[in-house]
């Protein structure tokens, strides 16, 4: 129970999506280089980039579920704050693409 602190959750909630972005982006790049996936246009407003960022944010579900099973409520609360910030930023950045189609 020593990891049941708001700060640990806040730190994990901020770092896990960054690490997830690096990992998932690397997998997409590797699959593109090997020819498994078609080469997609790069840039912030491409469909692939939007998807990779969303998957990275969803990586927070892994530690959230672990903390839920161990009943670490304070850590769960800490994870939710950066997740909501990332989701808000994602919606703000891609709102023109998502809502003006």
Biotite code that builds the C-alpha atoms (Angstrom):
import biotite.structure as struc

atoms = struc.array([
    struc.Atom([0.000, 0.000, 0.000], chain_id="A", res_id=1, res_name="UNK", atom_name="CA", element="C"),
    struc.Atom([3.001, 2.322, 0.027], chain_id="A", res_id=2, res_name="UNK", atom_name="CA", element="C"),
    struc.Atom([2.332, 3.301, -3.594], chain_id="A", res_id=3, res_name="UNK", atom_name="CA", element="C"),
    struc.Atom([-1.213, 4.421, -2.814], chain_id="A", res_id=4, res_name="UNK", atom_name="CA", element="C"),
    struc.Atom([-0.473, 8.134, -3.064], chain_id="A", res_id=5, res_name="UNK", atom_name="CA", element="C"),
    struc.Atom([-1.878, 10.862, -5.254], chain_id="A", res_id=6, res_name="UNK", atom_name="CA", element="C"),
    struc.Atom([1.647, 11.856, -6.364], chain_id="A", res_id=7, res_name="UNK", atom_name="CA", element="C"),
    struc.Atom([2.519, 8.379, -7.647], chain_id="A", res_id=8, res_name="UNK", atom_name="CA", element="C"),
    struc.Atom([-0.705, 8.317, -9.638], chain_id="A", res_id=9, res_name="UNK", atom_name="CA", element="C"),
    struc.Atom([-0.056, 11.801, -10.992], chain_id="A", res_id=10, res_name="UNK", atom_name="CA", element="C"),
    struc.Atom([3.455, 10.838, -12.071], chain_id="A", res_id=11, res_name="UNK", atom_name="CA", element="C"),
    struc.Atom([2.336, 7.594, -13.714], chain_id="A", res_id=12, res_name="UNK", atom_name="CA", element="C"),
    struc.Atom([-0.618, 9.312, -15.354], chain_id="A", res_id=13, res_name="UNK", atom_name="CA", element="C"),
    struc.Atom([1.730, 11.813, -16.951], chain_id="A", res_id=14, res_name="UNK", atom_name="CA", element="C"),
    struc.Atom([4.520, 9.400, -17.964], chain_id="A", res_id=15, res_name="UNK", atom_name="CA", element="C"),
    struc.Atom([2.655, 6.317, -19.197], chain_id="A", res_id=16, res_name="UNK", atom_name="CA", element="C"),
    struc.Atom([1.086, 8.069, -22.239], chain_id="A", res_id=17, res_name="UNK", atom_name="CA", element="C"),
    struc.Atom([4.464, 9.521, -23.220], chain_id="A", res_id=18, res_name="UNK", atom_name="CA", element="C"),
    struc.Atom([6.069, 6.092, -23.080], chain_id="A", res_id=19, res_name="UNK", atom_name="CA", element="C"),
    struc.Atom([3.052, 4.617, -24.867], chain_id="A", res_id=20, res_name="UNK", atom_name="CA", element="C"),
    struc.Atom([3.381, 7.210, -27.623], chain_id="A", res_id=21, res_name="UNK", atom_name="CA", element="C"),
    struc.Atom([7.035, 6.331, -28.130], chain_id="A", res_id=22, res_name="UNK", atom_name="CA", element="C"),
    struc.Atom([6.298, 2.593, -28.177], chain_id="A", res_id=23, res_name="UNK", atom_name="CA", element="C"),
    struc.Atom([3.197, 2.703, -30.384], chain_id="A", res_id=24, res_name="UNK", atom_name="CA", element="C"),
    struc.Atom([4.735, 5.266, -32.749], chain_id="A", res_id=25, res_name="UNK", atom_name="CA", element="C"),
    struc.Atom([7.803, 3.052, -33.073], chain_id="A", res_id=26, res_name="UNK", atom_name="CA", element="C"),
    struc.Atom([5.645, 0.030, -33.869], chain_id="A", res_id=27, res_name="UNK", atom_name="CA", element="C"),
    struc.Atom([3.731, 1.968, -36.545], chain_id="A", res_id=28, res_name="UNK", atom_name="CA", element="C"),
    struc.Atom([7.008, 3.219, -38.059], chain_id="A", res_id=29, res_name="UNK", atom_name="CA", element="C"),
    struc.Atom([8.503, -0.269, -38.037], chain_id="A", res_id=30, res_name="UNK", atom_name="CA", element="C"),
    struc.Atom([5.424, -1.710, -39.731], chain_id="A", res_id=31, res_name="UNK", atom_name="CA", element="C"),
    struc.Atom([5.555, 1.049, -42.354], chain_id="A", res_id=32, res_name="UNK", atom_name="CA", element="C"),
    struc.Atom([9.243, 0.448, -43.047], chain_id="A", res_id=33, res_name="UNK", atom_name="CA", element="C"),
    struc.Atom([8.751, -3.299, -43.459], chain_id="A", res_id=34, res_name="UNK", atom_name="CA", element="C"),
    struc.Atom([5.835, -2.758, -45.830], chain_id="A", res_id=35, res_name="UNK", atom_name="CA", element="C"),
    struc.Atom([3.158, -4.304, -43.630], chain_id="A", res_id=36, res_name="UNK", atom_name="CA", element="C"),
    struc.Atom([1.355, -0.951, -43.454], chain_id="A", res_id=37, res_name="UNK", atom_name="CA", element="C"),
    struc.Atom([1.125, 1.607, -46.203], chain_id="A", res_id=38, res_name="UNK", atom_name="CA", element="C"),
    struc.Atom([3.199, 4.719, -45.722], chain_id="A", res_id=39, res_name="UNK", atom_name="CA", element="C"),
    struc.Atom([0.927, 7.370, -44.296], chain_id="A", res_id=40, res_name="UNK", atom_name="CA", element="C"),
    struc.Atom([1.449, 11.088, -44.523], chain_id="A", res_id=41, res_name="UNK", atom_name="CA", element="C"),
    struc.Atom([3.236, 12.392, -41.477], chain_id="A", res_id=42, res_name="UNK", atom_name="CA", element="C"),
    struc.Atom([2.400, 15.458, -39.483], chain_id="A", res_id=43, res_name="UNK", atom_name="CA", element="C"),
    struc.Atom([0.260, 16.352, -36.527], chain_id="A", res_id=44, res_name="UNK", atom_name="CA", element="C"),
    struc.Atom([-3.060, 16.324, -38.366], chain_id="A", res_id=45, res_name="UNK", atom_name="CA", element="C"),
    struc.Atom([-2.702, 12.971, -40.075], chain_id="A", res_id=46, res_name="UNK", atom_name="CA", element="C"),
    struc.Atom([-5.087, 10.173, -39.200], chain_id="A", res_id=47, res_name="UNK", atom_name="CA", element="C"),
    struc.Atom([-2.260, 7.922, -38.064], chain_id="A", res_id=48, res_name="UNK", atom_name="CA", element="C"),
    struc.Atom([-0.817, 10.518, -35.699], chain_id="A", res_id=49, res_name="UNK", atom_name="CA", element="C"),
    struc.Atom([-4.239, 11.193, -34.215], chain_id="A", res_id=50, res_name="UNK", atom_name="CA", element="C"),
    struc.Atom([-4.723, 7.462, -33.640], chain_id="A", res_id=51, res_name="UNK", atom_name="CA", element="C"),
    struc.Atom([-1.279, 6.956, -32.091], chain_id="A", res_id=52, res_name="UNK", atom_name="CA", element="C"),
    struc.Atom([-1.870, 9.824, -29.662], chain_id="A", res_id=53, res_name="UNK", atom_name="CA", element="C"),
    struc.Atom([-5.281, 8.418, -28.706], chain_id="A", res_id=54, res_name="UNK", atom_name="CA", element="C"),
    struc.Atom([-3.822, 4.937, -28.120], chain_id="A", res_id=55, res_name="UNK", atom_name="CA", element="C"),
    struc.Atom([-1.075, 6.499, -26.003], chain_id="A", res_id=56, res_name="UNK", atom_name="CA", element="C"),
    struc.Atom([-3.664, 8.221, -23.827], chain_id="A", res_id=57, res_name="UNK", atom_name="CA", element="C"),
    struc.Atom([-5.529, 4.928, -23.504], chain_id="A", res_id=58, res_name="UNK", atom_name="CA", element="C"),
    struc.Atom([-2.342, 3.325, -22.135], chain_id="A", res_id=59, res_name="UNK", atom_name="CA", element="C"),
    struc.Atom([-3.334, 4.923, -18.818], chain_id="A", res_id=60, res_name="UNK", atom_name="CA", element="C"),
    struc.Atom([-6.025, 2.262, -18.554], chain_id="A", res_id=61, res_name="UNK", atom_name="CA", element="C"),
    struc.Atom([-3.355, -0.325, -17.717], chain_id="A", res_id=62, res_name="UNK", atom_name="CA", element="C"),
    struc.Atom([-2.064, 1.219, -14.463], chain_id="A", res_id=63, res_name="UNK", atom_name="CA", element="C"),
    struc.Atom([-5.590, 2.418, -13.649], chain_id="A", res_id=64, res_name="UNK", atom_name="CA", element="C"),
    struc.Atom([-6.867, -1.160, -13.806], chain_id="A", res_id=65, res_name="UNK", atom_name="CA", element="C"),
    struc.Atom([-3.921, -2.447, -11.739], chain_id="A", res_id=66, res_name="UNK", atom_name="CA", element="C"),
    struc.Atom([-4.582, 0.151, -9.058], chain_id="A", res_id=67, res_name="UNK", atom_name="CA", element="C"),
    struc.Atom([-8.302, -0.638, -9.152], chain_id="A", res_id=68, res_name="UNK", atom_name="CA", element="C"),
    struc.Atom([-7.680, -4.333, -8.513], chain_id="A", res_id=69, res_name="UNK", atom_name="CA", element="C"),
    struc.Atom([-5.377, -3.477, -5.610], chain_id="A", res_id=70, res_name="UNK", atom_name="CA", element="C"),
    struc.Atom([-7.870, -0.911, -4.275], chain_id="A", res_id=71, res_name="UNK", atom_name="CA", element="C"),
    struc.Atom([-5.393, 1.960, -4.447], chain_id="A", res_id=72, res_name="UNK", atom_name="CA", element="C"),
    struc.Atom([-7.921, 4.767, -4.704], chain_id="A", res_id=73, res_name="UNK", atom_name="CA", element="C"),
    struc.Atom([-5.515, 7.671, -4.174], chain_id="A", res_id=74, res_name="UNK", atom_name="CA", element="C"),
    struc.Atom([-3.269, 6.511, -7.007], chain_id="A", res_id=75, res_name="UNK", atom_name="CA", element="C"),
    struc.Atom([-6.308, 6.094, -9.237], chain_id="A", res_id=76, res_name="UNK", atom_name="CA", element="C"),
    struc.Atom([-7.320, 9.681, -8.523], chain_id="A", res_id=77, res_name="UNK", atom_name="CA", element="C"),
    struc.Atom([-3.836, 10.814, -9.460], chain_id="A", res_id=78, res_name="UNK", atom_name="CA", element="C"),
    struc.Atom([-3.966, 9.012, -12.802], chain_id="A", res_id=79, res_name="UNK", atom_name="CA", element="C"),
    struc.Atom([-7.298, 10.559, -13.748], chain_id="A", res_id=80, res_name="UNK", atom_name="CA", element="C"),
    struc.Atom([-6.053, 14.185, -13.605], chain_id="A", res_id=81, res_name="UNK", atom_name="CA", element="C"),
    struc.Atom([-3.339, 13.970, -16.316], chain_id="A", res_id=82, res_name="UNK", atom_name="CA", element="C"),
    struc.Atom([-5.559, 11.675, -18.376], chain_id="A", res_id=83, res_name="UNK", atom_name="CA", element="C"),
    struc.Atom([-8.279, 14.317, -18.474], chain_id="A", res_id=84, res_name="UNK", atom_name="CA", element="C"),
    struc.Atom([-5.688, 16.975, -19.363], chain_id="A", res_id=85, res_name="UNK", atom_name="CA", element="C"),
    struc.Atom([-4.387, 14.811, -22.225], chain_id="A", res_id=86, res_name="UNK", atom_name="CA", element="C"),
    struc.Atom([-7.922, 14.098, -23.464], chain_id="A", res_id=87, res_name="UNK", atom_name="CA", element="C"),
    struc.Atom([-8.786, 17.804, -23.323], chain_id="A", res_id=88, res_name="UNK", atom_name="CA", element="C"),
    struc.Atom([-5.638, 18.683, -25.261], chain_id="A", res_id=89, res_name="UNK", atom_name="CA", element="C"),
    struc.Atom([-6.367, 15.941, -27.813], chain_id="A", res_id=90, res_name="UNK", atom_name="CA", element="C"),
    struc.Atom([-9.899, 17.253, -28.318], chain_id="A", res_id=91, res_name="UNK", atom_name="CA", element="C"),
    struc.Atom([-8.662, 20.840, -28.602], chain_id="A", res_id=92, res_name="UNK", atom_name="CA", element="C"),
    struc.Atom([-5.941, 20.004, -31.129], chain_id="A", res_id=93, res_name="UNK", atom_name="CA", element="C"),
    struc.Atom([-8.110, 17.776, -33.318], chain_id="A", res_id=94, res_name="UNK", atom_name="CA", element="C"),
    struc.Atom([-11.485, 19.492, -32.819], chain_id="A", res_id=95, res_name="UNK", atom_name="CA", element="C"),
    struc.Atom([-11.482, 21.028, -36.291], chain_id="A", res_id=96, res_name="UNK", atom_name="CA", element="C"),
    struc.Atom([-10.994, 17.598, -37.878], chain_id="A", res_id=97, res_name="UNK", atom_name="CA", element="C"),
    struc.Atom([-13.380, 15.760, -35.563], chain_id="A", res_id=98, res_name="UNK", atom_name="CA", element="C"),
    struc.Atom([-16.302, 18.168, -35.457], chain_id="A", res_id=99, res_name="UNK", atom_name="CA", element="C"),
    struc.Atom([-16.206, 19.939, -38.835], chain_id="A", res_id=100, res_name="UNK", atom_name="CA", element="C"),
    struc.Atom([-16.376, 16.863, -41.059], chain_id="A", res_id=101, res_name="UNK", atom_name="CA", element="C"),
])
